[in-house]
């Protein structure tokens, strides 16, 4: 019996193998775009690490001051500005938090607390850590121009029920951290200061 051979016809081309693929070994068309994205990501990481190092360095020289002034818009916009005042040279010696008193037209009141990190879960802190930095900035007289906007925002957040907000008062509460002889710390009594009061107008609630 004749053997059943599968012969390739003359002039036919070999089938592509799994190594060569259907593209015949050509590079993907989006290879340049991928390289550009990789370069952009690496460039941003290098810039950000260098910027953080320059911003947080606890040394004040004309060069570092010039770099900080150049980087300030980026850090303020992104909200990642930070300082060494938590660690050195003079660590903070107070526990501080903020809240607002909302007074309604019918005479009733309510307390609106800013998010406090010590009362939030780990997941909530990851998303609301900026509130702590915002409070530190807001309570400073240097940024008193932010107070009316904060009060209007709080009034809108509390505009519900039968009565509408009439006044918003921003309150700063603090307690001194008192060092003990054994190296531990005690907490002093809580103090408060109503550092701003805002009369709410109907236009503020729109």
Secondary structure, 3 states (H helix, E strand, C coil): CCCCCCCCCCCCCCCCCCCCCCCCCCCCCCHHHHHHHHHHHHHHHHHHHHHHHHHHCCCCCHHHHHHHHHHHHHHHHHCCCCCCCCCCCCCCCEEEEEEEEEEECCCCEEEEECCCHHHCCHHHHHHHHHHHHHHHHHCCHHHHHHHHHHHHHHHHHCCCCCCCEEEEEEEEEEEEEEECCCCCEEEEEEEEEEEEEEECCHHHHC
